[in-house]
Amino acid sequence: MAILLLDVGNSRLKWIFDEDLLAGRRAEVLAGDAPAPAWETRPPQEVWVSCVRDGASEAALRDRLQALWPVPVRLARSCAYAAGVHNAYEQPTTLGVDRWLALLAAARRPGAALVVDAGTALTIDALDAEGQHLGGYILPGTALMLDALQRHTARVRIRPEPALRSSGFARNTHDAVLAGLQLAQQAAVQQAYAQLQQRSHKPPRLVLTGGGSAALQEPWSAAQLELEPDLVLWGLLRWGQDCGAGAAVPL
């Protein structure tokens, strides 16, 4: 059964068919949220959706999808337990579904893991070796940090760069701002990693995803990193396989 997987984030939409993801193909990213032309020539039998946007955006997406095909469209939600992972939140359904699915995807491999999604926001979640989510952190992403700095200072006017690269203390304002943003995000990840390692008594895995993840790779060796650009989609697939259509929310 061909299942279309959709990851609807704050600033972009990613899509792929399940068999292509399993075959190692990368998901496609859309600049906006309009359905891709390729969908029309390859209709799915079901659509599974991870969406962090508001109800109006969900409704608009539903209308677009139903205009294309009369197939079930299922919306993933966070819950207390799925695919071997226990949700740490006091109210499990309030955990962002993208974070929840990223945890499910990270749990595909054994061992404790720090799961970092560098998107519009920087989210950091800890998962122990037994599949217990320990909680996490949420920080502004690079663009949001820069926007706040520019709004409240008179002379900082800098465009964000897709891949920050710091070489230490900067000698001009442009480099100082970008290096500072990178340092803040790297320090947050390093501190969270140290906290998890202390609890795990051995080095956990560091799982990175999101458009800003390149700036977070520098302090780590290749052996320590798991770069998963389609992490949420992997989690969505795992969620659907584990929970089944009965646990899904019709969109």
Rosetta blueprint (number, residue, H / E / L):
1 M L
2 A L
3 I E
4 L E
5 L E
6 L E
7 D E
8 V E
9 G L
10 N L
11 S L
12 R L
13 L E
14 K E
15 W E
16 I E
17 F E
18 D H
19 E H
20 D H
21 L H
22 L H
23 A L
24 G L
25 R L
26 R L
27 A L
28 E E
29 V E
30 L E
31 A L
32 G L
33 D L
34 A L
35 P L
36 A L
37 P H
38 A H
39 W H
40 E H
41 T H
42 R L
43 P L
44 P L
45 Q L
46 E E
47 V E
48 W E
49 V E
50 S E
51 C E
52 V L
53 R L
54 D L
55 G H
56 A H
57 S H
58 E H
59 A H
60 A H
61 L H
62 R H
63 D H
64 R H
65 L H
66 Q H
67 A H
68 L H
69 W L
70 P L
71 V L
72 P L
73 V E
74 R E
75 L E
76 A L
77 R L
78 S L
79 C L
80 A L
81 Y E
82 A E
83 A L
84 G L
85 V E
86 H E
87 N L
88 A L
89 Y L
90 E L
91 Q L
92 P H
93 T H
94 T H
95 L L
96 G L
97 V H
98 D H
99 R H
100 W H
101 L H
102 A H
103 L H
104 L H
105 A H
106 A H
107 A L
108 R L
109 R L
110 P L
111 G L
112 A L
113 A E
114 L E
115 V E
116 V E
117 D E
118 A E
119 G L
120 T L
121 A E
122 L E
123 T E
124 I E
125 D E
126 A E
127 L E
128 D L
129 A L
130 E L
131 G L
132 Q E
133 H E
134 L E
135 G E
136 G E
137 Y E
138 I E
139 L E
140 P E
141 G L
142 T H
143 A H
144 L H
145 M H
146 L H
147 D H
148 A H
149 L H
150 Q H
151 R H
152 H L
153 T L
154 A L
155 R L
156 V L
157 R L
158 I L
159 R L
160 P L
161 E L
162 P L
163 A L
164 L L
165 R L
166 S L
167 S L
168 G L
169 F L
170 A L
171 R L
172 N L
173 T H
174 H H
175 D H
176 A H
177 V H
178 L H
179 A H
180 G H
181 L H
182 Q H
183 L H
184 A H
185 Q H
186 Q H
187 A H
188 A H
189 V H
190 Q H
191 Q H
192 A H
193 Y H
194 A H
195 Q H
196 L H
197 Q H
198 Q H
199 R H
200 S H
201 H L
202 K L
203 P L
204 P L
205 R E
206 L E
207 V E
208 L E
209 T E
210 G L
211 G L
212 G L
213 S H
214 A H
215 A H
216 L H
217 Q L
218 E L
219 P L
220 W L
221 S L
222 A L
223 A L
224 Q L
225 L E
226 E E
227 L E
228 E L
229 P L
230 D L
231 L H
232 V H
233 L H
234 W H
235 G H
236 L H
237 L H
238 R H
239 W H
240 G H
241 Q H
242 D H
243 C H
244 G L
245 A H
246 G H
247 A H
248 A L
249 V E
250 P E
251 L L
